[in-house]
Amino acid sequence: MNHTTSPTILITGASRRRGRALTRELAQTRVDAHH
């Protein structure tokens, strides 16, 4: 069970971090475009 649950948790954590970074980049690009 641990082998199947641990990798999924790691993937979800990485996806969340990537999602936050992407949202920040998109927000910055939008601000730059408006300016």
C-alpha distance matrix in Angstrom:
0.0 3.8 5.4 5.4 6.2 8.5 10.7 11.3 12.5 14.6 16.1 16.9 18.6 20.5 21.6 22.8 24.8 26.2 27.2 29.0 30.9 31.8 33.1 35.2 36.6 37.5 39.2 41.2 42.3 43.4 45.4 46.9 47.9 49.5 51.5
3.8 0.0 3.8 5.4 5.1 5.7 8.6 10.0 10.4 12.1 14.2 15.3 16.3 18.2 19.8 20.9 22.5 24.1 25.4 27.0 28.6 29.9 31.4 33.1 34.5 35.8 37.3 39.1 40.4 41.7 43.5 45.0 46.2 47.8 49.5
5.4 3.8 0.0 3.8 5.7 5.7 6.9 9.1 10.6 11.4 13.0 14.9 16.2 17.3 19.0 20.7 22.0 23.2 24.8 26.7 27.9 29.0 30.9 32.6 33.7 35.0 36.9 38.5 39.5 41.0 43.0 44.2 45.2 47.2 48.9
5.4 5.4 3.8 0.0 3.8 5.9 6.2 6.9 9.2 10.8 11.5 13.0 15.0 16.3 17.2 19.0 20.9 21.9 23.0 25.2 26.7 27.4 29.0 31.2 32.2 33.1 35.1 37.0 37.8 39.1 41.3 42.6 43.4 45.3 47.2
6.2 5.1 5.7 3.8 0.0 3.8 5.8 5.4 6.4 8.9 10.2 10.8 12.5 14.5 15.5 16.7 18.7 20.1 21.0 22.9 24.7 25.7 27.0 29.0 30.4 31.4 33.0 35.0 36.1 37.3 39.2 40.8 41.8 43.4 45.3
8.5 5.7 5.7 5.9 3.8 0.0 3.8 5.5 5.3 6.4 8.8 10.1 10.8 12.5 14.4 15.5 16.9 18.5 20.0 21.5 23.0 24.4 25.9 27.5 28.9 30.3 31.9 33.5 34.8 36.2 38.0 39.4 40.6 42.4 44.0
10.7 8.6 6.9 6.2 5.8 3.8 0.0 3.8 5.4 5.1 6.2 8.6 9.9 10.6 12.2 14.2 15.4 16.4 18.1 20.1 21.1 22.2 24.1 25.9 26.8 28.1 30.1 31.6 32.6 34.2 36.2 37.3 38.4 40.4 42.0
11.3 10.0 9.1 6.9 5.4 5.5 3.8 0.0 3.8 5.4 5.1 6.1 8.6 9.9 10.4 12.2 14.3 15.2 16.1 18.4 19.9 20.6 22.2 24.3 25.5 26.4 28.2 30.2 31.1 32.3 34.4 35.8 36.7 38.5 40.4
12.5 10.4 10.6 9.2 6.4 5.3 5.4 3.8 0.0 3.8 5.4 5.1 6.2 8.6 9.8 10.5 12.4 14.2 15.1 16.7 18.5 19.8 21.0 22.8 24.4 25.5 26.9 28.8 30.2 31.4 33.1 34.7 35.9 37.5 39.2
14.6 12.1 11.4 10.8 8.9 6.4 5.1 5.4 3.8 0.0 3.8 5.5 5.1 6.2 8.6 9.9 10.7 12.2 14.1 15.5 16.7 18.2 20.0 21.4 22.6 24.2 25.8 27.3 28.6 30.2 31.9 33.1 34.5 36.3 37.8
16.1 14.2 13.0 11.5 10.2 8.8 6.2 5.1 5.4 3.8 0.0 3.8 5.4 5.1 6.1 8.6 9.9 10.4 12.0 14.3 15.3 16.1 18.1 19.9 20.8 22.0 24.0 25.6 26.5 28.1 30.1 31.3 32.3 34.3 36.0
16.9 15.3 14.9 13.0 10.8 10.1 8.6 6.1 5.1 5.5 3.8 0.0 3.8 5.5 5.0 6.1 8.6 9.8 10.2 12.3 14.2 15.0 16.2 18.3 19.8 20.6 22.3 24.3 25.4 26.5 28.5 30.1 31.0 32.7 34.5
18.6 16.3 16.2 15.0 12.5 10.8 9.9 8.6 6.2 5.1 5.4 3.8 0.0 3.8 5.5 5.1 6.3 8.6 9.8 10.8 12.5 14.2 15.4 16.8 18.5 20.0 21.2 22.9 24.5 25.8 27.3 28.9 30.3 31.8 33.4
20.5 18.2 17.3 16.3 14.5 12.5 10.6 9.9 8.6 6.2 5.1 5.5 3.8 0.0 3.8 5.4 5.1 6.1 8.4 10.0 10.6 12.1 14.2 15.4 16.5 18.1 19.9 21.2 22.4 24.2 25.9 26.9 28.3 30.3 31.7
21.6 19.8 19.0 17.2 15.5 14.4 12.2 10.4 9.8 8.6 6.1 5.0 5.5 3.8 0.0 3.8 5.5 5.0 5.9 8.6 9.8 10.2 12.0 14.1 15.1 16.0 18.0 19.8 20.7 22.0 24.1 25.4 26.4 28.2 30.0
22.8 20.9 20.7 19.0 16.7 15.5 14.2 12.2 10.5 9.9 8.6 6.1 5.1 5.4 3.8 0.0 3.8 5.4 4.9 6.2 8.7 9.8 10.5 12.4 14.2 15.2 16.4 18.4 19.9 20.9 22.6 24.3 25.6 27.0 28.7
24.8 22.5 22.0 20.9 18.7 16.9 15.4 14.3 12.4 10.7 9.9 8.6 6.3 5.1 5.5 3.8 0.0 3.8 5.4 5.2 6.3 8.6 10.0 10.8 12.4 14.3 15.5 16.8 18.5 20.1 21.4 22.7 24.4 26.0 27.3
26.2 24.1 23.2 21.9 20.1 18.5 16.4 15.2 14.2 12.2 10.4 9.8 8.6 6.1 5.0 5.4 3.8 0.0 3.8 5.5 5.1 6.1 8.6 9.9 10.5 12.1 14.1 15.3 16.3 18.2 20.0 21.0 22.3 24.3 25.7
27.2 25.4 24.8 23.0 21.0 20.0 18.1 16.1 15.1 14.1 12.0 10.2 9.8 8.4 5.9 4.9 5.4 3.8 0.0 3.8 5.4 5.1 6.1 8.6 9.8 10.4 12.1 14.2 15.2 16.3 18.3 19.9 20.8 22.5 24.3
29.0 27.0 26.7 25.2 22.9 21.5 20.1 18.4 16.7 15.5 14.3 12.3 10.8 10.0 8.6 6.2 5.2 5.5 3.8 0.0 3.8 5.4 5.1 6.2 8.6 9.9 10.5 12.3 14.2 15.3 16.6 18.4 19.9 21.2 22.7
30.9 28.6 27.9 26.7 24.7 23.0 21.1 19.9 18.5 16.7 15.3 14.2 12.5 10.6 9.8 8.7 6.3 5.1 5.4 3.8 0.0 3.8 5.5 5.1 6.2 8.6 9.9 10.6 12.3 14.2 15.4 16.5 18.3 20.1 21.2
31.8 29.9 29.0 27.4 25.7 24.4 22.2 20.6 19.8 18.2 16.1 15.0 14.2 12.1 10.2 9.8 8.6 6.1 5.1 5.4 3.8 0.0 3.8 5.4 5.1 6.1 8.5 9.9 10.5 12.2 14.2 15.2 16.3 18.3 19.9
33.1 31.4 30.9 29.0 27.0 25.9 24.1 22.2 21.0 20.0 18.1 16.2 15.4 14.2 12.0 10.5 10.0 8.6 6.1 5.1 5.5 3.8 0.0 3.8 5.5 5.1 6.1 8.6 9.9 10.5 12.3 14.2 15.2 16.5 18.4
35.2 33.1 32.6 31.2 29.0 27.5 25.9 24.3 22.8 21.4 19.9 18.3 16.8 15.4 14.1 12.4 10.8 9.9 8.6 6.2 5.1 5.4 3.8 0.0 3.8 5.5 5.1 6.2 8.6 9.9 10.6 12.3 14.2 15.5 16.6
36.6 34.5 33.7 32.2 30.4 28.9 26.8 25.5 24.4 22.6 20.8 19.8 18.5 16.5 15.1 14.2 12.4 10.5 9.8 8.6 6.2 5.1 5.5 3.8 0.0 3.8 5.4 5.1 6.1 8.6 9.9 10.5 12.2 14.3 15.3
37.5 35.8 35.0 33.1 31.4 30.3 28.1 26.4 25.5 24.2 22.0 20.6 20.0 18.1 16.0 15.2 14.3 12.1 10.4 9.9 8.6 6.1 5.1 5.5 3.8 0.0 3.8 5.5 5.1 6.1 8.6 9.8 10.4 12.3 14.2
39.2 37.3 36.9 35.1 33.0 31.9 30.1 28.2 26.9 25.8 24.0 22.3 21.2 19.9 18.0 16.4 15.5 14.1 12.1 10.5 9.9 8.5 6.1 5.1 5.4 3.8 0.0 3.8 5.5 5.2 6.3 8.7 9.9 10.7 12.4
41.2 39.1 38.5 37.0 35.0 33.5 31.6 30.2 28.8 27.3 25.6 24.3 22.9 21.2 19.8 18.4 16.8 15.3 14.2 12.3 10.6 9.9 8.6 6.2 5.1 5.5 3.8 0.0 3.8 5.4 5.1 6.1 8.6 9.9 10.6
42.3 40.4 39.5 37.8 36.1 34.8 32.6 31.1 30.2 28.6 26.5 25.4 24.5 22.4 20.7 19.9 18.5 16.3 15.2 14.2 12.3 10.5 9.9 8.6 6.1 5.1 5.5 3.8 0.0 3.8 5.4 5.0 6.1 8.6 9.8
43.4 41.7 41.0 39.1 37.3 36.2 34.2 32.3 31.4 30.2 28.1 26.5 25.8 24.2 22.0 20.9 20.1 18.2 16.3 15.3 14.2 12.2 10.5 9.9 8.6 6.1 5.2 5.4 3.8 0.0 3.8 5.4 5.0 6.2 8.6
45.4 43.5 43.0 41.3 39.2 38.0 36.2 34.4 33.1 31.9 30.1 28.5 27.3 25.9 24.1 22.6 21.4 20.0 18.3 16.6 15.4 14.2 12.3 10.6 9.9 8.6 6.3 5.1 5.4 3.8 0.0 3.8 5.4 5.1 6.2
46.9 45.0 44.2 42.6 40.8 39.4 37.3 35.8 34.7 33.1 31.3 30.1 28.9 26.9 25.4 24.3 22.7 21.0 19.9 18.4 16.5 15.2 14.2 12.3 10.5 9.8 8.7 6.1 5.0 5.4 3.8 0.0 3.8 5.5 5.1
47.9 46.2 45.2 43.4 41.8 40.6 38.4 36.7 35.9 34.5 32.3 31.0 30.3 28.3 26.4 25.6 24.4 22.3 20.8 19.9 18.3 16.3 15.2 14.2 12.2 10.4 9.9 8.6 6.1 5.0 5.4 3.8 0.0 3.8 5.4
49.5 47.8 47.2 45.3 43.4 42.4 40.4 38.5 37.5 36.3 34.3 32.7 31.8 30.3 28.2 27.0 26.0 24.3 22.5 21.2 20.1 18.3 16.5 15.5 14.3 12.3 10.7 9.9 8.6 6.2 5.1 5.5 3.8 0.0 3.8
51.5 49.5 48.9 47.2 45.3 44.0 42.0 40.4 39.2 37.8 36.0 34.5 33.4 31.7 30.0 28.7 27.3 25.7 24.3 22.7 21.2 19.9 18.4 16.6 15.3 14.2 12.4 10.6 9.8 8.6 6.2 5.1 5.4 3.8 0.0
